[in-house]
Amino acid sequence: MFYKFPNSCYIGRSITHALPVYLICLLLIPKIHSAQQLDISSPLPELKVTSPFGKRIHPILEIPKFHYGVDFKCQSDTIKSILNGEVIFTGHHRYLGNYITIKSGELEIIYAHLNSLLIQINDQVWAGDNIGISGNTGLSTAEHLHLSIKVKGRYIDPITFLKAIQTQHFNTL
Ligand SMILES: [Zn+2]
């Protein structure tokens, strides 16, 4: 199933267990956005999933390991913030490489394996702001963006979330 994002991006994943997360997202969105219109942006010009959220055999470690995010194909792409928020962490992790965590209400969105960062800790960012350049840092076989989303500390499937906020976006137009 291909999914159209407002700025012509596509998410080619079917949605599983969508309903509970969808409802969580709808409950959270009013807390994130007090404005009338929901401000959202795709993190990349094109969202091509190379590894979905969930159980998998890790491509480098070759052991079963839960994938707490989704991987999108990249090539020196400028990464944009999905939502308005505050940069609460920037740094390097041996698995995630250079990464950024942006907090938006109850949500934390993590952008990983970046080549370089275009923001600093404590910066306020708007949806669509340039936050980094994609890369291949950390434990990574090829350049990609790893995107993780936590709701109150629990990881959710980012694809389900992106679908939910897109639906909400269109409902407010
Ligand atoms: Zn990943």
Backbone and ligand atoms as CSV (ligand in chain L), in Angstrom:
chain,resi,resn,atom,element,x,y,z
A,1,MET,N,N,0.849,-1.188,0.000
A,1,MET,CA,C,0.000,0.000,0.000
A,1,MET,C,C,0.887,1.240,0.000
A,2,PHE,N,N,0.687,2.105,-0.938
A,2,PHE,CA,C,1.467,3.329,-0.977
A,2,PHE,C,C,0.671,4.466,-0.372
A,3,TYR,N,N,1.362,5.331,0.244
A,3,TYR,CA,C,0.703,6.338,1.045
A,3,TYR,C,C,1.247,7.699,0.670
A,4,LYS,N,N,0.330,8.624,0.384
A,4,LYS,CA,C,0.767,9.923,-0.112
A,4,LYS,C,C,0.907,10.910,1.040
A,5,PHE,N,N,2.057,11.517,1.134
A,5,PHE,CA,C,2.283,12.524,2.156
A,5,PHE,C,C,1.968,13.881,1.531
A,6,PRO,N,N,1.662,14.927,2.326
A,6,PRO,CA,C,1.241,16.200,1.738
A,6,PRO,C,C,2.197,16.751,0.695
A,7,ASN,N,N,3.522,16.588,0.907
A,7,ASN,CA,C,4.446,17.115,-0.088
A,7,ASN,C,C,4.961,16.003,-1.002
A,8,SER,N,N,4.040,15.163,-1.411
A,8,SER,CA,C,4.301,14.137,-2.418
A,8,SER,C,C,5.327,13.099,-1.990
A,9,CYS,N,N,5.238,12.669,-0.739
A,9,CYS,CA,C,6.085,11.568,-0.294
A,9,CYS,C,C,5.234,10.306,-0.202
A,10,TYR,N,N,5.867,9.189,-0.267
A,10,TYR,CA,C,5.138,7.932,-0.256
A,10,TYR,C,C,5.673,7.004,0.819
A,11,ILE,N,N,4.762,6.372,1.514
A,11,ILE,CA,C,5.138,5.384,2.518
A,11,ILE,C,C,4.598,4.053,2.023
A,12,GLY,N,N,5.478,3.167,1.654
A,12,GLY,CA,C,5.032,1.907,1.053
A,12,GLY,C,C,4.933,0.780,2.047
A,13,ARG,N,N,4.243,0.975,3.161
A,13,ARG,CA,C,4.104,-0.084,4.155
A,13,ARG,C,C,2.633,-0.259,4.506
A,14,SER,N,N,2.226,-1.515,4.673
A,14,SER,CA,C,0.878,-1.717,5.180
A,14,SER,C,C,0.890,-1.473,6.685
A,15,ILE,N,N,-0.237,-1.071,7.195
A,15,ILE,CA,C,-0.317,-0.684,8.604
A,15,ILE,C,C,-0.880,-1.844,9.421
A,16,THR,N,N,-0.152,-2.239,10.456
A,16,THR,CA,C,-0.661,-3.280,11.335
A,16,THR,C,C,-0.859,-2.684,12.721
A,17,HIS,N,N,-1.788,-3.214,13.447
A,17,HIS,CA,C,-2.116,-2.729,14.790
A,17,HIS,C,C,-2.305,-1.206,14.772
A,18,ALA,N,N,-2.920,-0.725,13.736
A,18,ALA,CA,C,-2.980,0.723,13.534
A,18,ALA,C,C,-3.926,1.406,14.515
A,19,LEU,N,N,-5.010,0.763,14.863
A,19,LEU,CA,C,-6.058,1.485,15.575
A,19,LEU,C,C,-5.636,2.043,16.929
A,20,PRO,N,N,-5.046,1.226,17.841
A,20,PRO,CA,C,-4.696,1.815,19.147
A,20,PRO,C,C,-3.719,2.979,19.019
A,21,VAL,N,N,-2.697,2.821,18.185
A,21,VAL,CA,C,-1.709,3.892,18.042
A,21,VAL,C,C,-2.354,5.101,17.396
A,22,TYR,N,N,-3.240,4.837,16.434
A,22,TYR,CA,C,-3.940,5.936,15.768
A,22,TYR,C,C,-4.725,6.758,16.799
A,23,LEU,N,N,-5.403,6.053,17.702
A,23,LEU,CA,C,-6.188,6.760,18.720
A,23,LEU,C,C,-5.280,7.535,19.671
A,24,ILE,N,N,-4.136,6.925,20.022
A,24,ILE,CA,C,-3.172,7.623,20.885
A,24,ILE,C,C,-2.732,8.916,20.206
A,25,CYS,N,N,-2.451,8.799,18.898
A,25,CYS,CA,C,-1.968,9.967,18.156
A,25,CYS,C,C,-3.023,11.068,18.141
A,26,LEU,N,N,-4.255,10.689,17.911
A,26,LEU,CA,C,-5.316,11.692,17.854
A,26,LEU,C,C,-5.490,12.378,19.205
A,27,LEU,N,N,-5.297,11.598,20.284
A,27,LEU,CA,C,-5.409,12.191,21.615
A,27,LEU,C,C,-4.251,13.143,21.895
A,28,LEU,N,N,-3.083,12.797,21.349
A,28,LEU,CA,C,-1.891,13.591,21.640
A,28,LEU,C,C,-1.806,14.850,20.796
A,29,ILE,N,N,-2.291,14.769,19.576
A,29,ILE,CA,C,-2.075,15.873,18.644
A,29,ILE,C,C,-2.610,17.214,19.172
A,30,PRO,N,N,-3.800,17.254,19.757
A,30,PRO,CA,C,-4.253,18.560,20.275
A,30,PRO,C,C,-3.331,19.121,21.339
A,31,LYS,N,N,-2.633,18.227,22.077
A,31,LYS,CA,C,-1.703,18.700,23.103
A,31,LYS,C,C,-0.445,19.268,22.460
A,32,ILE,N,N,-0.079,18.713,21.310
A,32,ILE,CA,C,1.137,19.178,20.631
A,32,ILE,C,C,0.864,20.507,19.947
A,33,HIS,N,N,-0.308,20.602,19.344
A,33,HIS,CA,C,-0.586,21.746,18.481
A,33,HIS,C,C,-1.807,22.502,18.983
A,34,SER,N,N,-1.541,23.654,19.547
A,34,SER,CA,C,-2.674,24.466,19.969
A,34,SER,C,C,-3.199,25.288,18.799
A,35,ALA,N,N,-2.379,25.419,17.750
A,35,ALA,CA,C,-2.814,26.169,16.572
A,35,ALA,C,C,-3.960,25.426,15.878
A,36,GLN,N,N,-4.708,26.176,15.078
A,36,GLN,CA,C,-5.861,25.590,14.384
A,36,GLN,C,C,-5.418,24.526,13.393
A,37,GLN,N,N,-4.341,24.825,12.688
A,37,GLN,CA,C,-3.895,23.872,11.673
A,37,GLN,C,C,-2.703,23.090,12.183
A,38,LEU,N,N,-2.723,21.799,11.913
A,38,LEU,CA,C,-1.633,20.936,12.342
A,38,LEU,C,C,-0.417,21.181,11.457
A,39,ASP,N,N,0.706,21.515,12.075
A,39,ASP,CA,C,1.940,21.718,11.320
A,39,ASP,C,C,2.717,20.418,11.282
A,40,ILE,N,N,2.869,19.857,10.114
A,40,ILE,CA,C,3.660,18.636,9.974
A,40,ILE,C,C,4.511,18.743,8.721
A,41,SER,N,N,5.578,17.960,8.727
A,41,SER,CA,C,6.432,17.894,7.547
A,41,SER,C,C,6.930,16.468,7.403
A,42,SER,N,N,7.149,16.073,6.187
A,42,SER,CA,C,7.832,14.805,5.974
A,42,SER,C,C,9.304,15.015,6.323
A,43,PRO,N,N,9.958,14.013,6.947
A,43,PRO,CA,C,11.381,14.185,7.264
A,43,PRO,C,C,12.279,14.172,6.025
A,44,LEU,N,N,11.770,13.593,4.933
A,44,LEU,CA,C,12.553,13.441,3.700
A,44,LEU,C,C,11.671,13.739,2.500
A,45,PRO,N,N,12.285,14.112,1.353
A,45,PRO,CA,C,11.465,14.353,0.165
A,45,PRO,C,C,10.701,13.098,-0.265
A,46,GLU,N,N,11.312,11.939,-0.057
A,46,GLU,CA,C,10.662,10.681,-0.436
A,46,GLU,C,C,10.875,9.671,0.685
A,47,LEU,N,N,9.787,9.028,1.125
A,47,LEU,CA,C,9.901,8.075,2.229
A,47,LEU,C,C,9.889,6.657,1.682
A,48,LYS,N,N,11.065,6.105,1.490
A,48,LYS,CA,C,11.202,4.740,0.980
A,48,LYS,C,C,11.709,3.860,2.104
A,49,VAL,N,N,10.841,2.980,2.609
A,49,VAL,CA,C,11.188,2.144,3.760
A,49,VAL,C,C,12.162,1.044,3.338
A,50,THR,N,N,13.293,0.965,4.047
A,50,THR,CA,C,14.227,-0.136,3.782
A,50,THR,C,C,14.172,-1.182,4.893
A,51,SER,N,N,13.675,-0.811,6.084
A,51,SER,CA,C,13.505,-1.783,7.168
A,51,SER,C,C,12.404,-1.275,8.091
A,52,PRO,N,N,11.332,-2.068,8.239
A,52,PRO,CA,C,10.196,-1.591,9.049
A,52,PRO,C,C,10.416,-1.778,10.546
A,53,PHE,N,N,9.493,-1.223,11.316
A,53,PHE,CA,C,9.440,-1.377,12.781
A,53,PHE,C,C,9.078,-2.824,13.111
A,54,GLY,N,N,9.738,-3.407,14.101
A,54,GLY,CA,C,9.340,-4.740,14.558
A,54,GLY,C,C,10.492,-5.718,14.621
A,55,LYS,N,N,10.127,-7.002,14.762
A,55,LYS,CA,C,11.147,-8.051,14.890
A,55,LYS,C,C,11.919,-8.196,13.591
A,56,ARG,N,N,13.218,-8.408,13.710
A,56,ARG,CA,C,14.023,-8.674,12.522
A,56,ARG,C,C,15.345,-9.309,12.956
A,57,ILE,N,N,16.043,-9.861,11.994
A,57,ILE,CA,C,17.426,-10.299,12.225
A,57,ILE,C,C,18.292,-9.081,11.914
A,58,HIS,N,N,19.094,-8.669,12.883
A,58,HIS,CA,C,19.898,-7.466,12.656
A,58,HIS,C,C,20.878,-7.690,11.509
A,59,PRO,N,N,20.930,-6.751,10.540
A,59,PRO,CA,C,21.741,-6.969,9.344
A,59,PRO,C,C,23.246,-7.066,9.599
A,60,ILE,N,N,23.738,-6.504,10.704
A,60,ILE,CA,C,25.181,-6.584,10.995
A,60,ILE,C,C,25.446,-7.598,12.111
A,61,LEU,N,N,24.657,-7.523,13.174
A,61,LEU,CA,C,24.879,-8.412,14.318
A,61,LEU,C,C,24.419,-9.842,14.024
A,62,GLU,N,N,23.503,-9.991,13.047
A,62,GLU,CA,C,22.976,-11.293,12.609
A,62,GLU,C,C,22.334,-12.078,13.756
A,63,ILE,N,N,21.678,-11.359,14.648
A,63,ILE,CA,C,20.904,-11.986,15.727
A,63,ILE,C,C,19.523,-11.348,15.732
A,64,PRO,N,N,18.491,-12.083,16.274
A,64,PRO,CA,C,17.161,-11.468,16.360
A,64,PRO,C,C,17.203,-10.242,17.274
A,65,LYS,N,N,16.713,-9.129,16.780
A,65,LYS,CA,C,16.746,-7.896,17.564
A,65,LYS,C,C,15.541,-7.061,17.143
A,66,PHE,N,N,14.778,-6.598,18.103
A,66,PHE,CA,C,13.612,-5.776,17.771
A,66,PHE,C,C,14.092,-4.440,17.201
A,67,HIS,N,N,13.484,-4.033,16.107
A,67,HIS,CA,C,13.849,-2.767,15.474
A,67,HIS,C,C,12.876,-1.699,15.974
A,68,TYR,N,N,13.352,-0.803,16.827
A,68,TYR,CA,C,12.480,0.180,17.480
A,68,TYR,C,C,12.277,1.436,16.640
A,69,GLY,N,N,12.293,1.267,15.349
A,69,GLY,CA,C,12.068,2.415,14.477
A,69,GLY,C,C,11.886,1.936,13.058
A,70,VAL,N,N,11.942,2.880,12.147
A,70,VAL,CA,C,11.833,2.521,10.735
A,70,VAL,C,C,13.011,3.168,10.015
A,71,ASP,N,N,13.505,2.467,8.992
A,71,ASP,CA,C,14.637,2.994,8.218
A,71,ASP,C,C,14.144,3.470,6.859
A,72,PHE,N,N,14.600,4.654,6.477
A,72,PHE,CA,C,14.276,5.213,5.160
A,72,PHE,C,C,15.562,5.392,4.358
A,73,LYS,N,N,15.482,5.061,3.097
A,73,LYS,CA,C,16.623,5.239,2.198
A,73,LYS,C,C,16.958,6.729,2.066
A,74,CYS,N,N,18.254,7.037,2.022
A,74,CYS,CA,C,18.700,8.432,1.901
A,74,CYS,C,C,19.930,8.530,1.014
A,75,GLN,N,N,20.163,9.722,0.523
A,75,GLN,CA,C,21.422,9.992,-0.182
A,75,GLN,C,C,21.766,11.471,0.030
A,76,SER,N,N,22.554,11.725,1.052
A,76,SER,CA,C,22.927,13.103,1.414
A,76,SER,C,C,21.713,14.021,1.433
A,77,ASP,N,N,20.644,13.533,2.025
A,77,ASP,CA,C,19.401,14.313,2.066
A,77,ASP,C,C,19.367,15.230,3.285
A,78,THR,N,N,18.671,16.337,3.135
A,78,THR,CA,C,18.422,17.219,4.269
A,78,THR,C,C,17.223,16.674,5.034
A,79,ILE,N,N,17.435,16.444,6.329
A,79,ILE,CA,C,16.366,15.899,7.171
A,79,ILE,C,C,15.601,17.069,7.787
A,80,LYS,N,N,14.272,16.968,7.735
A,80,LYS,CA,C,13.423,18.032,8.286
A,80,LYS,C,C,12.695,17.533,9.528
A,81,SER,N,N,12.451,18.457,10.440
A,81,SER,CA,C,11.690,18.094,11.638
A,81,SER,C,C,10.244,17.793,11.246
A,82,ILE,N,N,9.702,16.711,11.765
A,82,ILE,CA,C,8.323,16.324,11.435
A,82,ILE,C,C,7.323,17.261,12.125
A,83,LEU,N,N,7.638,17.609,13.370
A,83,LEU,CA,C,6.720,18.446,14.166
A,83,LEU,C,C,7.470,19.638,14.761
A,84,ASN,N,N,6.716,20.584,15.281
A,84,ASN,CA,C,7.309,21.643,16.101
A,84,ASN,C,C,7.802,21.010,17.401
A,85,GLY,N,N,8.890,21.511,17.947
A,85,GLY,CA,C,9.350,20.943,19.213
A,85,GLY,C,C,10.640,21.554,19.680
A,86,GLU,N,N,11.224,20.911,20.707
A,86,GLU,CA,C,12.471,21.381,21.284
A,86,GLU,C,C,13.519,20.278,21.178
A,87,VAL,N,N,14.711,20.658,20.788
A,87,VAL,CA,C,15.815,19.691,20.705
A,87,VAL,C,C,16.265,19.377,22.127
A,88,ILE,N,N,16.040,18.136,22.561
A,88,ILE,CA,C,16.404,17.793,23.952
A,88,ILE,C,C,17.678,16.964,24.022
A,89,PHE,N,N,18.124,16.431,22.879
A,89,PHE,CA,C,19.373,15.690,22.884
A,89,PHE,C,C,20.029,15.716,21.516
A,90,THR,N,N,21.345,15.901,21.503
A,90,THR,CA,C,22.142,15.683,20.294
A,90,THR,C,C,23.378,14.929,20.750
A,91,GLY,N,N,23.839,13.983,19.968
A,91,GLY,CA,C,25.039,13.270,20.386
A,91,GLY,C,C,25.366,12.113,19.487
A,92,HIS,N,N,26.254,11.253,20.007
A,92,HIS,CA,C,26.676,10.083,19.243
A,92,HIS,C,C,26.434,8.833,20.075
A,93,HIS,N,N,25.888,7.814,19.419
A,93,HIS,CA,C,25.631,6.527,20.054
A,93,HIS,C,C,26.263,5.469,19.171
A,94,ARG,N,N,26.832,4.418,19.773
A,94,ARG,CA,C,27.581,3.471,18.932
A,94,ARG,C,C,26.674,2.743,17.940
A,95,TYR,N,N,25.390,2.580,18.244
A,95,TYR,CA,C,24.456,1.979,17.282
A,95,TYR,C,C,23.811,3.057,16.394
A,96,LEU,N,N,23.327,4.113,17.026
A,96,LEU,CA,C,22.533,5.117,16.297
A,96,LEU,C,C,23.398,6.139,15.558
A,97,GLY,N,N,24.682,6.172,15.839
A,97,GLY,CA,C,25.554,7.180,15.215
A,97,GLY,C,C,25.207,8.559,15.731
A,98,ASN,N,N,25.356,9.569,14.876
A,98,ASN,CA,C,24.976,10.931,15.263
A,98,ASN,C,C,23.457,11.028,15.238
A,99,TYR,N,N,22.894,11.453,16.332
A,99,TYR,CA,C,21.435,11.496,16.360
A,99,TYR,C,C,20.910,12.704,17.123
A,100,ILE,N,N,19.622,12.969,16.871
A,100,ILE,CA,C,18.936,14.124,17.449
A,100,ILE,C,C,17.629,13.613,18.064
A,101,THR,N,N,17.294,14.107,19.231
A,101,THR,CA,C,15.971,13.834,19.798
A,101,THR,C,C,15.221,15.158,19.934
A,102,ILE,N,N,14.030,15.203,19.354
A,102,ILE,CA,C,13.186,16.403,19.442
A,102,ILE,C,C,11.909,16.042,20.191
A,103,LYS,N,N,11.604,16.845,21.211
A,103,LYS,CA,C,10.419,16.589,22.036
A,103,LYS,C,C,9.287,17.505,21.595
A,104,SER,N,N,8.129,16.884,21.372
A,104,SER,CA,C,6.924,17.632,20.995
A,104,SER,C,C,5.805,17.149,21.903
A,105,GLY,N,N,5.523,17.887,22.952
A,105,GLY,CA,C,4.513,17.427,23.906
A,105,GLY,C,C,4.941,16.110,24.534
A,106,GLU,N,N,4.075,15.088,24.409
A,106,GLU,CA,C,4.377,13.777,25.003
A,106,GLU,C,C,5.245,12.920,24.091
A,107,LEU,N,N,5.568,13.441,22.926
A,107,LEU,CA,C,6.301,12.653,21.929
A,107,LEU,C,C,7.773,13.004,21.919
A,108,GLU,N,N,8.593,11.977,21.691
A,108,GLU,CA,C,10.012,12.208,21.403
A,108,GLU,C,C,10.313,11.551,20.066
A,109,ILE,N,N,10.876,12.322,19.146
A,109,ILE,CA,C,11.207,11.793,17.827
A,109,ILE,C,C,12.724,11.785,17.680
A,110,ILE,N,N,13.256,10.619,17.325
A,110,ILE,CA,C,14.705,10.427,17.225
A,110,ILE,C,C,15.078,10.233,15.754
A,111,TYR,N,N,16.049,11.038,15.309
A,111,TYR,CA,C,16.550,10.963,13.936
A,111,TYR,C,C,17.999,10.491,14.037
A,112,ALA,N,N,18.328,9.327,13.443
A,112,ALA,CA,C,19.651,8.729,13.689
A,112,ALA,C,C,20.428,8.417,12.416
A,113,HIS,N,N,21.713,8.087,12.629
A,113,HIS,CA,C,22.723,7.783,11.589
A,113,HIS,C,C,23.048,9.021,10.745
A,114,LEU,N,N,22.899,10.205,11.326
A,114,LEU,CA,C,23.105,11.436,10.556
A,114,LEU,C,C,24.600,11.670,10.279
A,115,ASN,N,N,24.855,12.293,9.163
A,115,ASN,CA,C,26.223,12.703,8.846
A,115,ASN,C,C,26.581,13.958,9.639
A,116,SER,N,N,25.675,14.928,9.628
A,116,SER,CA,C,25.926,16.162,10.367
A,116,SER,C,C,24.622,16.730,10.899
A,117,LEU,N,N,24.759,17.543,11.931
A,117,LEU,CA,C,23.598,18.134,12.595
A,117,LEU,C,C,23.522,19.622,12.247
A,118,LEU,N,N,22.312,20.116,12.041
A,118,LEU,CA,C,22.131,21.533,11.686
A,118,LEU,C,C,21.462,22.317,12.812
A,119,ILE,N,N,21.309,21.660,13.964
A,119,ILE,CA,C,20.659,22.315,15.109
A,119,ILE,C,C,21.510,22.037,16.351
A,120,GLN,N,N,21.149,22.695,17.442
A,120,GLN,CA,C,21.863,22.489,18.706
A,120,GLN,C,C,20.859,22.169,19.800
A,121,ILE,N,N,21.364,21.583,20.868
A,121,ILE,CA,C,20.490,21.252,21.992
A,121,ILE,C,C,19.794,22.522,22.496
A,122,ASN,N,N,18.548,22.359,22.912
A,122,ASN,CA,C,17.665,23.429,23.415
A,122,ASN,C,C,17.084,24.321,22.317
A,123,ASP,N,N,17.468,24.107,21.058
A,123,ASP,CA,C,16.846,24.875,19.975
A,123,ASP,C,C,15.349,24.554,19.892
A,124,GLN,N,N,14.567,25.564,19.569
A,124,GLN,CA,C,13.156,25.348,19.243
A,124,GLN,C,C,13.092,25.185,17.730
A,125,VAL,N,N,12.418,24.158,17.265
A,125,VAL,CA,C,12.319,23.940,15.820
A,125,VAL,C,C,10.856,23.912,15.406
A,126,TRP,N,N,10.639,24.290,14.160
A,126,TRP,CA,C,9.310,24.214,13.575
A,126,TRP,C,C,9.256,23.028,12.618
A,127,ALA,N,N,8.086,22.495,12.426
A,127,ALA,CA,C,7.919,21.434,11.430
A,127,ALA,C,C,8.447,21.944,10.096
A,128,GLY,N,N,9.314,21.156,9.469
A,128,GLY,CA,C,9.876,21.554,8.182
A,128,GLY,C,C,11.243,22.206,8.285
A,129,ASP,N,N,11.679,22.548,9.509
A,129,ASP,CA,C,13.027,23.112,9.662
A,129,ASP,C,C,14.081,22.050,9.332
A,130,ASN,N,N,15.169,22.490,8.716
A,130,ASN,CA,C,16.277,21.579,8.434
A,130,ASN,C,C,17.010,21.274,9.733
A,131,ILE,N,N,17.161,19.983,10.062
A,131,ILE,CA,C,17.793,19.629,11.341
A,131,ILE,C,C,19.092,18.846,11.166
A,132,GLY,N,N,19.306,18.232,10.002
A,132,GLY,CA,C,20.542,17.473,9.803
A,132,GLY,C,C,20.670,16.985,8.375
A,133,ILE,N,N,21.833,16.383,8.111
A,133,ILE,CA,C,22.086,15.775,6.807
A,133,ILE,C,C,22.225,14.269,7.028
A,134,SER,N,N,21.562,13.491,6.201
A,134,SER,CA,C,21.570,12.039,6.378
A,134,SER,C,C,22.984,11.483,6.212
A,135,GLY,N,N,23.204,10.316,6.811
A,135,GLY,CA,C,24.538,9.728,6.744
A,135,GLY,C,C,24.522,8.243,7.019
A,136,ASN,N,N,25.681,7.740,7.409
A,136,ASN,CA,C,25.873,6.303,7.599
A,136,ASN,C,C,26.679,6.073,8.879
A,137,THR,N,N,26.452,6.922,9.897
A,137,THR,CA,C,27.223,6.826,11.138
A,137,THR,C,C,26.601,5.786,12.061
A,138,GLY,N,N,27.407,5.268,12.992
A,138,GLY,CA,C,26.930,4.241,13.912
A,138,GLY,C,C,26.926,2.876,13.262
A,139,LEU,N,N,26.072,1.986,13.778
A,139,LEU,CA,C,25.995,0.615,13.256
A,139,LEU,C,C,25.031,0.596,12.075
A,140,SER,N,N,25.573,0.741,10.883
A,140,SER,CA,C,24.726,0.930,9.707
A,140,SER,C,C,25.430,0.339,8.491
A,141,THR,N,N,24.672,-0.359,7.654
A,141,THR,CA,C,25.276,-0.992,6.471
A,141,THR,C,C,25.290,-0.062,5.269
A,142,ALA,N,N,24.367,0.891,5.244
A,142,ALA,CA,C,24.298,1.829,4.113
A,142,ALA,C,C,23.610,3.085,4.606
A,143,GLU,N,N,23.787,4.162,3.880
A,143,GLU,CA,C,23.194,5.431,4.311
A,143,GLU,C,C,21.680,5.306,4.435
A,144,HIS,N,N,21.160,5.742,5.569
A,144,HIS,CA,C,19.700,5.762,5.772
A,144,HIS,C,C,19.355,6.644,6.960
A,145,LEU,N,N,18.091,6.996,7.050
A,145,LEU,CA,C,17.578,7.679,8.238
A,145,LEU,C,C,16.840,6.654,9.084
A,146,HIS,N,N,17.274,6.493,10.325
A,146,HIS,CA,C,16.512,5.686,11.281
A,146,HIS,C,C,15.653,6.657,12.082
A,147,LEU,N,N,14.360,6.411,12.073
A,147,LEU,CA,C,13.411,7.273,12.772
A,147,LEU,C,C,12.719,6.460,13.863
A,148,SER,N,N,12.828,6.927,15.103
A,148,SER,CA,C,12.104,6.292,16.212
A,148,SER,C,C,11.176,7.313,16.832
A,149,ILE,N,N,10.018,6.847,17.278
A,149,ILE,CA,C,9.077,7.746,17.948
A,149,ILE,C,C,8.640,7.100,19.255
A,150,LYS,N,N,8.780,7.865,20.334
A,150,LYS,CA,C,8.358,7.394,21.652
A,150,LYS,C,C,7.181,8.231,22.140
A,151,VAL,N,N,6.177,7.551,22.646
A,151,VAL,CA,C,5.040,8.217,23.277
A,151,VAL,C,C,5.101,7.859,24.756
A,152,LYS,N,N,5.302,8.851,25.586
A,152,LYS,CA,C,5.448,8.636,27.025
A,152,LYS,C,C,6.462,7.522,27.302
A,153,GLY,N,N,7.560,7.520,26.567
A,153,GLY,CA,C,8.629,6.555,26.796
A,153,GLY,C,C,8.479,5.228,26.079
A,154,ARG,N,N,7.332,5.013,25.395
A,154,ARG,CA,C,7.123,3.734,24.694
A,154,ARG,C,C,7.264,3.932,23.194
A,155,TYR,N,N,7.987,3.022,22.558
A,155,TYR,CA,C,8.184,3.133,21.113
A,155,TYR,C,C,6.913,2.726,20.359
A,156,ILE,N,N,6.585,3.504,19.339
A,156,ILE,CA,C,5.469,3.157,18.457
A,156,ILE,C,C,5.995,3.054,17.028
A,157,ASP,N,N,5.179,2.462,16.158
A,157,ASP,CA,C,5.575,2.344,14.754
A,157,ASP,C,C,5.481,3.726,14.096
A,158,PRO,N,N,6.614,4.282,13.652
A,158,PRO,CA,C,6.572,5.630,13.065
A,158,PRO,C,C,5.673,5.728,11.833
A,159,ILE,N,N,5.548,4.643,11.087
A,159,ILE,CA,C,4.707,4.687,9.888
A,159,ILE,C,C,3.242,4.907,10.281
A,160,THR,N,N,2.825,4.202,11.332
A,160,THR,CA,C,1.458,4.381,11.813
A,160,THR,C,C,1.244,5.818,12.260
A,161,PHE,N,N,2.246,6.349,12.938
A,161,PHE,CA,C,2.146,7.733,13.407
A,161,PHE,C,C,2.068,8.709,12.234
A,162,LEU,N,N,2.947,8.535,11.236
A,162,LEU,CA,C,2.948,9.451,10.091
A,162,LEU,C,C,1.599,9.400,9.364
A,163,LYS,N,N,1.052,8.208,9.272
A,163,LYS,CA,C,-0.255,8.070,8.620
A,163,LYS,C,C,-1.334,8.805,9.423
A,164,ALA,N,N,-1.253,8.666,10.750
A,164,ALA,CA,C,-2.259,9.303,11.608
A,164,ALA,C,C,-2.189,10.821,11.524
A,165,ILE,N,N,-0.976,11.373,11.571
A,165,ILE,CA,C,-0.896,12.837,11.555
A,165,ILE,C,C,-1.241,13.379,10.172
A,166,GLN,N,N,-0.982,12.586,9.141
A,166,GLN,CA,C,-1.356,13.050,7.811
A,166,GLN,C,C,-2.874,13.117,7.699
A,167,THR,N,N,-3.553,12.104,8.210
A,167,THR,CA,C,-5.016,12.102,8.180
A,167,THR,C,C,-5.550,13.296,8.950
A,168,GLN,N,N,-4.956,13.538,10.112
A,168,GLN,CA,C,-5.375,14.672,10.935
A,168,GLN,C,C,-5.140,15.997,10.212
A,169,HIS,N,N,-4.008,16.060,9.517
A,169,HIS,CA,C,-3.658,17.266,8.766
A,169,HIS,C,C,-4.733,17.581,7.734
A,170,PHE,N,N,-5.145,16.541,6.990
A,170,PHE,CA,C,-6.144,16.781,5.949
A,170,PHE,C,C,-7.497,17.146,6.550
A,171,ASN,N,N,-7.783,16.594,7.732
A,171,ASN,CA,C,-9.054,16.908,8.372
A,171,ASN,C,C,-9.126,18.363,8.834
A,172,THR,N,N,-7.959,18.962,9.043
A,172,THR,CA,C,-7.975,20.352,9.532
A,172,THR,C,C,-7.883,21.353,8.396
A,173,LEU,N,N,-7.651,20.891,7.175
A,173,LEU,CA,C,-7.541,21.827,6.049
A,173,LEU,C,C,-8.907,22.350,5.625
L,1,ZN,ZN,ZN,16.836,1.466,12.071
